[in-house]
């Protein structure tokens, strides 16, 4: 078998298949494997989340698709692998697990596992394009060993390789500086495998012109809020961070994977108390909305927000309609981003190989026997906090036991 992509999913799949006695070749187009592993989690690799389940992922298909792979490689299984190999770890909020020391430990262990399983790894190995630029030089050819079947033939800068199974583990489009390419999606197109349109996920938003004028000067301010979308769906209680370009922080990154261009994002600025009660408690003494909000929110933010949303008069003089509108704005402040920061700042790719074209048990293409897609190239996008690594391990494990 051949695996294209030497990241978390590709190396883990290689080790699983190698331990089963398969002859495995991993092709990596960069000079070293695991570039994204090394930068993940601030250099400490948020390698899984103890609460990972199908509901923690974004996919255009049925969330039930994920359940088989996630059940056969659980966060507890990953943690057992980590502990078995002596990698110290710790748990942070929201059940996120990190290495105590360095992401390098995860990559090193994957390389050790692959070496012990007899996996061959070729670096700086790139599949070549056809001269007519109509796709990559990857073909299905007749097999002399199995006339009824086919083999995959790959023409690379290091020669021609053939295999009975081909696993695409090339990741998504995020972090182009680390070598991300659309190769996996183009391979799917070449073999007629359906795709879901791609867009950046876990990505900061950019200001609209009017919001930039009002709020760009708040760069560096952060506080906890709850983000959601008007149409419903999940809510995320985390920190929001103001930047000179827009909104960031975990609360924004989480909701960004569900957001669509041109639609608003809702921020509950007072998740722990009633805005109506706060305003009512500050009616006496000629207090203003600004004075009331300074008790619970950063002063510079309150100043900018009240300039747009709060009448400059004492709370006691506000009408019931004005108080109701203020309460609504404080619990569901709507911002319509101009856009997002794109793949350069995105942590993941939303969209990809349509799960409806894959087996949920093996990640094999239904219409192309022997062809597998795993990891981020698949239309499965996890929340922030170790969920995407868990999908990498789980999908790799499923394919590694099936090839």
N, C-alpha and C positions, 0 to 999 in steps of 0.2 A: 504494500500500500504506500501511497505518497500523500503527505500532508503538506499543503502550501500555507505557510505562515508559522513562524516560530514565536508566537506569543503565548499567553497563559493557556488558552484553549488548545492550541496546536501541540504544545509540549506535553500537556497533561494527557491528551488523547494518544499521543505517540507512546508514552510510557505505559498506558493501560493496554494498548494493542500489542506492544512489544512483550509485555509480561505474558500475554496469551500465546506467544510464539510466532506472531506475525513479523515478517521482514518489513521494517518501517524506514522510510526515507523522509526527512523533513527538509523542505526547501524554504529558505529565508532570504529575501532580497537585500536585507541590510547586512552590515558587517558584524553585527552581534544580535542575538535573540533577545526578546523580552524588554524592549525599550519602554513600553508603557507600564510594565510591572515596576520598573525601577523608579518611576516618578509618582506612582500611585500612593495615595494616602499621605502626601507630604513626605514621601521617601520611606514610609513605614508600612505600606501596603495594607489597605483595609480589605483583608483577604476573604471575609465572608460576613454575614449578618445572621445571628442566631434566630431571628424571626422570619427569615426568607420563606415566602410562599407565593403562590401564583398571583395573588392580589397585589403584589409589590412590583408588578411589571406592566409595561405598556406594550400592547400588540394589537394589530388590526384584526387578527384572527381570534379564535376562542381562547380565553385564559386556561381552559382545561388542557390545551396542548402542552403546557409546561409541566403539568403535574407528574407525569410519568418520569421524566428525567430528574426533576427535583426530588422525587421520592426515592430514587435509586442512588442519589449522591446528595446527601443532606448536609447542612452546615455542621452537624455533629461529626459526619464522616470526614469533612475537610479538617475540622479541628483535631480529630484523631490523627490524621496524617501529619499535621503540624507538630503535635506533641510527640508523635512517634519518632520524629526526626530532630527533636531537641530544639525547636524554635520557640523561644519565649514569646508570650503574647499577653495582651491585656484587652479588657473590654471597656468601651466608652459608651456614651449615652446612645439610646435607641438600639442597643444590643450589637453595636459595631465592634468587630474584632480587628486588632492591629498587631503587627510585630512590635516587640519591645525595642528592637534595635534598627533593623534596616530591611527594606524591600529586597535587597540583594540576597537575603537568606532564602526567600521564596524562589527566586530565579535560580540560585545555586542548587536548591533541592530538586527543582524540575530537571535541571541539566544532569544531576547525579542519577535521578530515577531513569532518565532516558538512556544514559550510558550503561547502567546496570541491565536495562532491558534490551540492549543491543541496537538501539536506534541510531541510525546514521543521520548526521545533521550537516547540510551544505549551506554555508553562508555566502553572501554576495551572489546568490543564484537567482536569476530572473528568467521567467518565462518570456519567450520572444513573441513579438507581434508578427502577424503575417505581412508580407510585403504590400498587399493591397489594403492594409489597415482595416480589415474586416474581422477583427477579433484576434484572440491569442492562439498560439500554435499548440493547442490542446485538442486532441482528437480521440474518438473512440474507433478502434480498429479491431479487426477479427483476431481471435486468439487461437494460436495453433494448439495450445494446451487444452482449450475448451472451445471447439468450433461453434458451439451453440451460443457462446457468450462473447463478450467484448473485453478489450483492455484499453486503458487510457494511455495515450502517448503524448508526452510533453517535450517540446523542443525548447531548450534553455541555452543560456550563454555558456553553460558547462557541459553541454551535450544533450542527447536524447534519452529520456527515462520512460519506462513503461511500468504500469501497475494494474492490478485487477480492481483496485479501489482507489478513489481519489477523494480526499477530505479538504474542503476549503475552509481555512481558519484565518483569513486575512484581515479580519476586523472591519471597522467602519471607516468613516471619513474624518473623525475627530483627531486632533493633534497632527495636522499635516507636517509639522516640523519634525516629527518623529518618524516620518516615512509612510503615513497613511495614504492609501491609494484606493480608487474604486475597483480594483482588480476583481474582488469577489463578486461584486454586483455585475460586472461585465461578463464574468464567467457564467453567472446564472442566465443572463440574456443569451449568451452564446449557445447554451444548452436548452433554451426555451423554458427555463424555470421562472415562474411568475415572481414579480417584485412589487413591493409596496413602496411608494414614493418616499425618498429620504429627506430628512431635515435634521438640524442640530438639536440635541437634547441635553438636559442639565447644563444650561447655557444662560449667561446674563442677558438682560434686556437692555435696549437702548431707549433713550428719551425721545419723545416726540418734540418738535421745536418749542411748543408752548410749555411743556413740562420741564424741558431743559433750562429755559429761562428762569423758571420758578425754583427748581430743585437741584440743579447741577452744583450750586455752591455748597451743598450739604455733604460733599464728598468726605467719606470717612465715618459718618454717623451710622450706627447700627443699633437695632433694638429688636426684641422678639415680637412677632406678630403671627397671624394665621393667614395663609394665602389659599385662594380658591378661584374657581371660574364661575361666572354667572350661570352657566348651563348645568352646573353640578359636577359631581365626581369627587375625587379625594381632596382632602384638605391637609395642609402641612403647617405645623407649628414649629417654627425655627426662627433664626435671626435673618433679618433683611438688612442689606448693606447698601448705602447710597454711594455712588461713584460719580465722577464728573461726566461719565458717558451714559449712565442709566442706573438700573437696579440689579443688585447681585445678592450674594449670601445664600445659605442653604434653602431658605423658604422660597426664594425666587428660582433657584436652580431646579428644585423639585417640581414646581408647578409648570416650569417651562416645557417639560416633556409632554404636557397635555395641551399646551397653548397653541392656538392657530392665529396666524397673522391677521391683524385688523380687529381682533376681539379684545375686550378688556380683561384685566386681572384684578381680583378683589383682595384688598388687604384689610383684615380686622385689626385695627390699631390698638384695641382694648380687649384682648382675649380673656382677661381675668375679671372684668367688672362691667357693669352696665353703664353705658355712656349716659343714659337718662338719669341714673342715680348719681353719677359723678357731677353732672350739671346741676341737678337739684340740690345737692349738698353744698354747692358753691354760689347759691343765689344771694345770700346775705352779703352785706358790706360793699355792694357795688362791684363785685368780682366779675371779670370777663371770662369768656371761653378760654382765652389765651392763658389767663392765670390758673384756671382749673386744670388745663392739660399739662402745664409745666410741672405739676406734681407727679405725673406718671410717664411723661415722654420727654426726650431730649429737647432742650430749650430752642436750639436753632431750628429743629424740625417744626416745633410748634409755631414758631414765628412765621416760617414760610407757608405752612399748611393753613394757618388762620388767615393769612392775607388773601387766600383764595376762597376759603370755605366758611369762615366765621364772621358774622357781623361785628363791627367794632363798637359794641355797646354792651352794657352790663347784662349778665344772664337774666336778671330779674325783668328786663325790658323786652326780652325775646318773646315772640308769639309762640303758641303751641305748635303751629306749623313749622316755624323756624327751629324749634327744639327737636321736633321729630326728624327734620331733614338732617340736622347736625348729628343726631344719634345714628341715623342710617349711614351717613358718610363716615363716621368714626368706626362703625362695625363692618362696613363694606365699601371702603374707599376704592373707587374704580380708577385704574390707570390703563390707558391704551398705549402700549409700547409702540415705538416706530418700527421696531424689529428686534433682532437679537444680534449677539456678537459673532455669530457664525461658527464654523467648524474650528477656527483658530482658537477659540476659547471654550468650545463645547467639550464636555467630558465623554459624550457618547453620541451615537447616531440613532435616531428614531426612524423606523422603517427598515427595509432590507428584504431579504428572501422571504417570501410569503410562507408562513407556517402551514397554510393549507396545501402547499405542494410538497410537504415533508412528512415523514413518519414521526409521530410523537415519541415512539419507543426507541428509534435508532437515529433520527435526523437524516435518514437517507431520502433522496428525491423519489417521489412516487413514480415519476415517468422516466427517470434515468437511473437504472440500477447501478449500484457501485459508486454513485456520486453523493457525497455528504456535505452539509453545510453546518458549521458549529460556531458558537460564540457570537460576537457583535454583528457579524455579517447577516445574521438571521433577524427577522423583525420581532425581536424580543429585547426590550429596553428596561433595565432595572432602575429602581429609585437610587438616590444617593445613599451611600452607606454600606457598601460591600455586596449589594445585590447583583451587580453586573459581574463581579468575580464569581459569585456563586453560580450564575448561569453559565459562565465559561467552564467551570469545573463540571457542572452537571451535564451540559450538552456534550462536552468532550468525553465524559465517562460513558454516556449512552452510545456515542458513535464508536468509541474505542472497544466496547464489548461486542459490537455488531459487525465491524469490518472483517 
